[in-house]
Amino acid sequence: METNNLLAPLFFVLIGLMGGAILKFGLKKMPLPYTVGLFAFGLLIGTFDRIGWLESIPILKSSIDFAGNANPDMILYIFLPILIFDAAYELDVHIFRKTLTNATILSVPGVIIAMLLTAALMIGIGTFAPSYEGWNWTFALMFGALISATDPVAVVALLKELGTSKRFSTLVDAESMLNDGTGIVLFMLFFGAYTATGVSDSPVADFIMVVAGGALVGTLLAYLCIQFITNVNGDEMLQNSVMILSAYMTFVIAQNYLEVSGVIALVGFGLTVSYMGRLRLKPQVNKFMRQFWELAAHIANTLIFIIVGVVIALKVDFSWMDLLILICVYAGINIIRILIITIFYPIMKRSGYGLSVRESTILSWEGLRGALGLTMALMVSYTFSIPEPIRRQVLFLTAGIVTLTLTINGGWAIIKCKTMNEHVDGGSKH
């Protein structure tokens, strides 16, 4: 049994990659997104473990238990640097600059408004549902903050399948990465009331510090990285190793030691390396970097969505009333998302490249939630100073929203974008 525990992480990786390869092949001609298939696979094997069907296969059970009980922070520290840096590195800096205004609108005032409206929705639900009467404004705002920001992990993974125009995919990508800073600051503002950190006296200053500090750290570390790799121009293996190491160091230093946004730091790092570093590197180095990060991002996406499915299957408990509340909350956050896009559409259609009605429709429905939201919900579930019913309900609602947005919203976005691309292709042929 001890050997099984030691081999559990490796065996889970093998199961995940094998399952991912089968799904990738099987879903080629189906409209179901690859990430949704992975998520469903994780739910399935997690459910098998929970009901005891894997007891006769100890190594398989140990591997699933390892994934379901893994520290969510550890998961993000391993996978998030790969996914965010890969997305930022592939962003076109010039397009990013022109979409920055619209991305900022959605990721700052958009998330704040969504948090307030979601909190009001939860207070309203607590008025009519006896099991949710323990929700106060602190709990409601905390939940509104963690569920309102779209998840960069989920969105970046979906964008790789959509094939939309570069300017639109850059807008969606930039929003999902930038609103991480907003979401985490707002979440910690209310979550801090139940932890040793306490409540911040200056949330606006905290937000500026987290976002601006992250961007500054990422840019400075990228500059140092570029200076180093250009001085070892003849050693391609060393250049690539330094780039990979620097991406992880950027996230760890920013997130863990300087307490600024690791995601924003990686965005700044990736954009700076892409803008300044590519021209200084040999073509074969750039080619290797592109291929390596594409493979690394594929492996990370495959494993993290399976892990999210396993965590939900093993840890979430609910009643029929919870299911009814989940449907109400899911409908509510989608209506709120549509309302926010509608409010800011007059500004967004005139900013940068603008925004068409068709694109705004897709933008209204691509608000996926995933690993980051679930990580914050797990933080709540592990905080025993929060009442047990609130902890259970926050985890269930977050897990349910992750499930529904990945499957329904993600599947709809895939079909809609493919239809839009077919119209474009058809028009060009004529």
C-alpha positions as CSV (number, residue, x, y, z in Angstrom):
1,M,0.0,0.0,0.0
2,E,2.9,2.3,0.7
3,T,4.3,1.6,-2.7
4,N,0.9,2.5,-4.2
5,N,1.0,5.9,-2.4
6,L,4.4,6.6,-3.8
7,L,3.5,5.7,-7.3
8,A,0.1,7.4,-7.2
9,P,1.1,10.8,-8.7
10,L,2.9,9.1,-11.6
11,F,0.1,6.7,-12.2
12,F,-2.4,9.5,-12.2
13,V,-0.4,11.4,-14.8
14,L,-0.2,8.2,-17.0
15,I,-4.0,7.7,-16.7
16,G,-4.7,11.4,-17.4
17,L,-2.5,11.5,-20.5
18,M,-3.8,8.2,-21.8
19,G,-7.4,9.3,-21.3
20,G,-6.6,12.6,-22.9
21,A,-5.1,11.0,-26.0
22,I,-8.2,8.8,-26.4
23,L,-10.6,11.7,-25.9
24,K,-8.6,14.0,-28.3
25,F,-8.9,11.3,-31.0
26,G,-12.6,10.5,-30.3
27,L,-13.8,14.1,-30.1
28,K,-12.3,15.2,-33.4
29,K,-15.6,15.2,-35.3
30,M,-17.8,16.1,-32.4
31,P,-18.8,19.6,-31.2
32,L,-17.9,18.8,-27.6
33,P,-14.9,20.8,-26.4
34,Y,-11.9,18.7,-25.4
35,T,-11.7,20.4,-22.0
36,V,-15.4,19.3,-21.4
37,G,-14.5,15.8,-22.3
38,L,-11.6,15.8,-19.8
39,F,-13.8,17.3,-17.1
40,A,-16.4,14.6,-17.7
41,F,-13.7,11.9,-17.5
42,G,-12.5,13.3,-14.2
43,L,-16.1,13.3,-12.8
44,L,-16.5,9.7,-14.0
45,I,-13.4,8.3,-12.4
46,G,-13.9,10.4,-9.3
47,T,-17.5,9.0,-9.0
48,F,-16.2,5.4,-9.4
49,D,-13.8,6.0,-6.6
50,R,-16.4,7.6,-4.3
51,I,-18.9,4.7,-4.6
52,G,-16.2,2.2,-4.0
53,W,-15.8,0.6,-7.4
54,L,-12.0,1.0,-7.4
55,E,-11.4,-0.8,-4.1
56,S,-10.1,-3.9,-5.9
57,I,-7.5,-1.9,-7.8
58,P,-5.4,-0.2,-5.1
59,I,-3.0,1.6,-7.3
60,L,-5.8,3.2,-9.3
61,K,-7.7,4.2,-6.2
62,S,-4.6,5.7,-4.7
63,S,-3.9,7.7,-7.8
64,I,-7.5,9.1,-7.9
65,D,-7.4,9.8,-4.2
66,F,-4.1,11.7,-4.7
67,A,-5.7,13.9,-7.4
68,G,-8.9,14.5,-5.4
69,N,-7.0,15.5,-2.2
70,A,-4.1,17.4,-3.7
71,N,-3.5,20.9,-2.3
72,P,-5.2,23.3,-4.8
73,D,-2.4,25.8,-4.3
74,M,0.1,23.2,-5.3
75,I,-1.9,22.4,-8.4
76,L,-2.0,26.0,-9.5
77,Y,1.7,26.6,-8.8
78,I,2.6,23.6,-11.1
79,F,0.1,24.2,-13.9
80,L,-0.8,27.9,-13.9
81,P,2.6,29.3,-14.9
82,I,2.6,27.0,-18.0
83,L,-0.9,28.0,-19.1
84,I,-0.6,31.7,-18.5
85,F,2.9,32.2,-19.9
86,D,2.0,30.2,-23.0
87,A,-1.1,32.4,-23.6
88,A,0.8,35.6,-22.9
89,Y,3.8,34.6,-25.0
90,E,1.5,33.9,-28.0
91,L,-0.4,37.2,-27.6
92,D,0.3,39.8,-30.3
93,V,1.6,42.8,-28.3
94,H,0.2,45.4,-30.8
95,I,-3.3,43.7,-30.8
96,F,-3.1,43.5,-27.0
97,R,-2.6,47.2,-26.7
98,K,-5.6,48.0,-28.8
99,T,-7.8,45.6,-26.8
100,L,-6.5,46.6,-23.4
101,T,-9.2,49.2,-22.8
102,N,-12.1,46.8,-23.4
103,A,-10.3,44.1,-21.4
104,T,-9.8,46.5,-18.5
105,I,-13.5,47.5,-18.6
106,L,-14.6,43.9,-18.2
107,S,-12.0,43.0,-15.7
108,V,-12.4,45.9,-13.2
109,P,-15.8,47.6,-13.2
110,G,-17.3,44.6,-14.8
111,V,-16.2,42.2,-12.1
112,I,-17.1,44.6,-9.3
113,I,-20.6,45.1,-10.6
114,A,-21.0,41.3,-11.1
115,M,-19.8,40.7,-7.5
116,L,-22.4,43.2,-6.1
117,L,-25.3,41.8,-8.2
118,T,-24.3,38.2,-7.4
119,A,-24.2,39.0,-3.7
120,A,-27.6,40.6,-3.9
121,L,-28.9,37.5,-5.6
122,M,-27.6,35.3,-2.8
123,I,-29.1,37.5,-0.1
124,G,-32.4,37.2,-2.0
125,I,-32.1,33.4,-2.2
126,G,-31.4,33.4,1.6
127,T,-34.7,35.2,2.1
128,F,-36.8,32.4,0.5
129,A,-34.6,29.3,1.1
130,P,-34.5,28.3,4.8
131,S,-31.2,26.3,4.3
132,Y,-29.5,29.5,3.0
133,E,-30.8,31.9,5.6
134,G,-27.3,31.9,7.3
135,W,-25.9,33.9,4.4
136,N,-25.0,37.5,5.3
137,W,-23.5,40.2,3.1
138,T,-19.9,39.2,3.9
139,F,-20.5,35.6,2.8
140,A,-22.5,36.8,-0.2
141,L,-19.8,39.3,-1.4
142,M,-17.1,36.7,-0.8
143,F,-18.9,34.2,-3.0
144,G,-19.7,36.9,-5.6
145,A,-16.0,37.8,-5.8
146,L,-14.8,34.2,-6.4
147,I,-17.6,33.3,-8.9
148,S,-17.7,36.6,-10.9
149,A,-14.2,36.5,-12.5
150,T,-13.8,34.3,-15.6
151,D,-11.1,31.7,-15.1
152,P,-7.9,32.2,-17.2
153,V,-7.2,28.4,-17.1
154,A,-10.6,27.5,-18.6
155,V,-10.8,30.4,-21.1
156,V,-7.2,29.9,-22.4
157,A,-7.9,26.2,-22.9
158,L,-11.2,27.0,-24.8
159,L,-9.6,29.6,-27.0
160,K,-7.2,27.1,-28.4
161,E,-10.2,25.2,-29.8
162,L,-12.3,28.1,-31.1
163,G,-10.2,29.4,-34.0
164,T,-11.7,32.9,-33.7
165,S,-10.1,36.1,-35.1
166,K,-6.9,37.2,-33.5
167,R,-8.3,40.5,-32.2
168,F,-11.3,38.8,-30.6
169,S,-9.4,35.9,-29.0
170,T,-6.9,38.4,-27.6
171,L,-9.7,40.4,-26.0
172,V,-11.2,37.3,-24.4
173,D,-7.7,36.1,-23.3
174,A,-6.7,39.4,-21.9
175,E,-9.9,39.8,-19.9
176,S,-9.6,36.4,-18.3
177,M,-6.0,37.0,-17.3
178,L,-6.5,40.6,-16.0
179,N,-9.6,39.9,-14.0
180,D,-7.7,37.4,-11.9
181,G,-6.2,40.4,-10.0
182,T,-9.6,41.9,-9.4
183,G,-11.2,38.7,-8.4
184,I,-8.5,37.6,-5.9
185,V,-8.3,41.1,-4.2
186,L,-12.1,41.3,-3.8
187,F,-12.2,37.7,-2.5
188,M,-9.5,38.3,0.0
189,L,-11.1,41.5,1.2
190,F,-14.1,39.5,2.5
191,F,-12.4,36.1,3.1
192,G,-9.9,37.9,5.3
193,A,-12.6,38.5,7.9
194,Y,-12.3,34.8,8.8
195,T,-8.6,34.3,8.5
196,A,-5.5,35.7,10.3
197,T,-5.0,38.3,7.6
198,G,-8.1,40.3,8.7
199,V,-10.0,42.8,6.6
200,S,-8.1,45.2,4.6
201,D,-8.5,48.9,5.4
202,S,-7.7,50.0,1.9
203,P,-9.0,47.7,-0.8
204,V,-8.4,50.2,-3.6
205,A,-4.7,50.5,-2.7
206,D,-4.5,46.7,-2.4
207,F,-5.9,46.3,-5.9
208,I,-3.5,48.8,-7.4
209,M,-0.6,47.1,-5.5
210,V,-1.6,43.6,-6.6
211,V,-2.1,44.4,-10.3
212,A,0.5,47.1,-10.9
213,G,3.0,45.3,-8.7
214,G,2.5,42.1,-10.6
215,A,2.9,43.9,-14.0
216,L,6.1,45.6,-12.7
217,V,7.6,42.4,-11.3
218,G,6.9,40.4,-14.5
219,T,8.4,43.1,-16.7
220,L,11.5,43.5,-14.7
221,L,12.2,39.8,-14.5
222,A,11.5,39.4,-18.2
223,Y,14.1,42.1,-18.9
224,L,16.7,40.4,-16.7
225,C,15.9,37.1,-18.4
226,I,16.3,38.6,-21.9
227,Q,19.6,40.2,-20.9
228,F,20.9,36.8,-19.6
229,I,19.8,34.7,-22.6
230,T,21.3,37.1,-25.1
231,N,24.6,36.9,-23.4
232,V,24.6,33.1,-23.9
233,N,23.5,33.2,-27.5
234,G,25.5,30.2,-28.5
235,D,23.9,27.8,-26.0
236,E,20.3,27.1,-27.2
237,M,19.6,24.5,-24.5
238,L,20.6,26.9,-21.8
239,Q,18.5,29.7,-23.3
240,N,15.4,27.5,-23.2
241,S,16.1,26.2,-19.7
242,V,16.5,29.8,-18.4
243,M,13.2,30.8,-20.1
244,I,11.3,27.9,-18.5
245,L,12.9,28.5,-15.1
246,S,12.2,32.3,-15.3
247,A,8.5,31.7,-16.0
248,Y,8.1,29.7,-12.8
249,M,10.2,32.0,-10.8
250,T,8.2,35.0,-11.9
251,F,5.0,33.3,-10.7
252,V,6.4,32.1,-7.4
253,I,8.2,35.3,-6.5
254,A,5.2,37.5,-7.3
255,Q,2.5,35.3,-5.8
256,N,4.2,33.8,-2.8
257,Y,6.9,36.3,-1.7
258,L,5.8,39.7,-2.9
259,E,2.1,39.0,-2.6
260,V,1.2,40.6,-5.9
261,S,-0.7,38.9,-8.7
262,G,1.3,36.0,-10.1
263,V,-1.0,35.8,-13.2
264,I,-0.5,39.5,-14.0
265,A,3.2,39.1,-13.4
266,L,3.2,36.2,-15.9
267,V,1.2,38.3,-18.4
268,G,3.8,41.1,-18.2
269,F,6.7,38.5,-18.4
270,G,5.2,36.8,-21.4
271,L,4.4,40.0,-23.3
272,T,7.8,41.5,-22.6
273,V,9.7,38.3,-23.7
274,S,7.5,38.1,-26.8
275,Y,8.0,41.7,-27.8
276,M,11.7,42.2,-26.9
277,G,13.1,38.7,-26.7
278,R,12.0,36.9,-29.9
279,L,14.1,39.2,-32.1
280,R,17.2,38.5,-30.1
281,L,16.9,34.7,-30.2
282,K,17.9,32.4,-33.0
283,P,15.0,31.1,-35.2
284,Q,15.6,27.5,-33.9
285,V,15.3,28.7,-30.3
286,N,12.0,30.4,-31.0
287,K,10.8,27.3,-32.8
288,F,11.7,25.1,-29.9
289,M,10.1,27.5,-27.4
290,R,6.9,27.5,-29.4
291,Q,6.8,23.7,-29.6
292,F,7.8,23.2,-26.0
293,W,5.2,25.5,-24.6
294,E,2.5,24.1,-26.8
295,L,3.2,20.6,-25.6
296,A,3.5,21.7,-22.0
297,A,0.2,23.7,-22.2
298,H,-1.5,20.6,-23.7
299,I,-0.3,18.4,-20.9
300,A,-1.2,20.9,-18.2
301,N,-4.7,21.4,-19.6
302,T,-5.3,17.7,-19.9
303,L,-4.3,17.0,-16.2
304,I,-5.9,20.1,-14.6
305,F,-9.4,19.6,-16.0
306,I,-9.3,15.9,-15.1
307,I,-8.2,16.9,-11.5
308,V,-11.1,19.5,-11.3
309,G,-13.6,16.8,-12.2
310,V,-12.1,14.4,-9.7
311,V,-12.2,17.0,-6.9
312,I,-15.8,17.8,-7.5
313,A,-16.8,14.1,-7.6
314,L,-15.0,13.3,-4.4
315,K,-15.7,16.4,-2.3
316,V,-19.1,17.8,-3.2
317,D,-22.3,17.0,-1.3
318,F,-25.8,18.4,-2.0
319,S,-29.5,18.1,-1.6
320,W,-32.4,18.6,-4.0
321,M,-32.8,22.1,-2.7
322,D,-29.1,22.8,-3.4
323,L,-29.7,21.7,-7.0
324,L,-32.6,24.1,-7.3
325,I,-30.6,26.9,-5.9
326,L,-27.7,26.1,-8.3
327,I,-30.0,26.4,-11.3
328,C,-31.1,29.8,-10.0
329,V,-27.5,31.0,-9.4
330,Y,-26.4,29.7,-12.8
331,A,-29.2,31.5,-14.5
332,G,-28.5,34.6,-12.4
333,I,-24.8,34.9,-13.2
334,N,-25.4,34.5,-16.9
335,I,-28.1,37.2,-16.8
336,I,-25.6,39.4,-14.9
337,R,-22.9,38.7,-17.5
338,I,-25.3,39.7,-20.3
339,L,-26.3,42.8,-18.4
340,I,-22.7,43.9,-17.9
341,I,-21.8,43.4,-21.6
342,T,-25.0,45.4,-22.5
343,I,-24.0,48.2,-20.2
344,F,-20.5,48.6,-21.5
345,Y,-21.2,47.7,-25.2
346,P,-21.6,51.4,-26.3
347,I,-18.1,52.1,-25.0
348,M,-16.6,48.8,-26.1
349,K,-17.8,49.0,-29.7
350,R,-15.9,52.3,-30.1
351,S,-12.7,51.3,-28.2
352,G,-9.7,49.7,-29.9
353,Y,-10.9,47.4,-32.6
354,G,-14.5,47.8,-31.5
355,L,-16.9,45.0,-30.8
356,S,-19.6,43.6,-33.1
357,V,-23.0,42.4,-32.0
358,R,-22.1,38.8,-32.8
359,E,-18.9,39.0,-30.8
360,S,-20.7,40.6,-27.9
361,T,-23.1,37.7,-27.9
362,I,-20.2,35.2,-27.7
363,L,-18.6,37.4,-25.0
364,S,-21.7,37.2,-23.0
365,W,-21.7,33.4,-22.9
366,E,-17.9,32.6,-22.7
367,G,-17.7,33.5,-19.0
368,L,-16.2,30.1,-18.0
369,R,-15.3,29.3,-14.4
370,G,-12.7,26.6,-13.6
371,A,-9.7,25.8,-11.4
372,L,-9.1,29.3,-9.9
373,G,-12.7,29.7,-8.7
374,L,-12.7,26.1,-7.3
375,T,-9.4,26.8,-5.6
376,M,-10.9,29.8,-3.7
377,A,-14.0,27.7,-2.9
378,L,-11.7,25.0,-1.4
379,M,-10.0,27.7,0.7
380,V,-13.4,28.6,2.1
381,S,-14.2,24.9,2.7
382,Y,-11.0,24.5,4.7
383,T,-11.7,27.6,6.9
384,F,-13.4,26.2,10.0
385,S,-14.2,29.7,11.4
386,I,-16.8,29.9,8.6
387,P,-20.1,28.0,9.5
388,E,-20.2,24.5,8.1
389,P,-23.4,25.0,6.0
390,I,-21.9,28.0,4.3
391,R,-18.6,26.2,3.5
392,R,-20.5,23.3,2.0
393,Q,-22.8,25.5,0.0
394,V,-20.0,27.7,-1.3
395,L,-18.1,24.6,-2.5
396,F,-21.2,23.0,-4.0
397,L,-22.3,26.1,-5.8
398,T,-18.9,26.9,-7.2
399,A,-18.4,23.3,-8.3
400,G,-21.8,23.4,-10.0
401,I,-21.1,26.7,-11.8
402,V,-17.8,25.3,-13.0
403,T,-19.5,22.2,-14.3
404,L,-22.4,24.1,-16.0
405,T,-20.2,26.8,-17.5
406,L,-17.7,24.4,-18.9
407,T,-20.3,22.1,-20.4
408,I,-23.1,24.4,-21.5
409,N,-21.4,27.7,-22.0
410,G,-18.2,26.1,-23.4
411,G,-20.0,23.9,-25.8
412,W,-22.2,26.7,-27.0
413,A,-19.2,28.9,-27.6
414,I,-17.5,26.2,-29.6
415,I,-20.5,25.7,-31.8
416,K,-21.2,29.5,-32.2
417,C,-17.6,30.3,-33.1
418,K,-17.4,27.5,-35.6
419,T,-20.6,28.8,-37.2
420,M,-19.2,32.3,-37.3
421,N,-15.9,31.0,-38.9
422,E,-17.9,29.1,-41.5
423,H,-19.8,32.3,-42.5
424,V,-16.5,34.1,-42.8
425,D,-14.9,31.3,-44.9
426,G,-18.0,31.1,-47.0
427,G,-18.0,34.8,-47.6
428,S,-14.3,34.8,-48.6
429,K,-14.9,32.0,-51.2
430,H,-17.6,34.1,-52.8
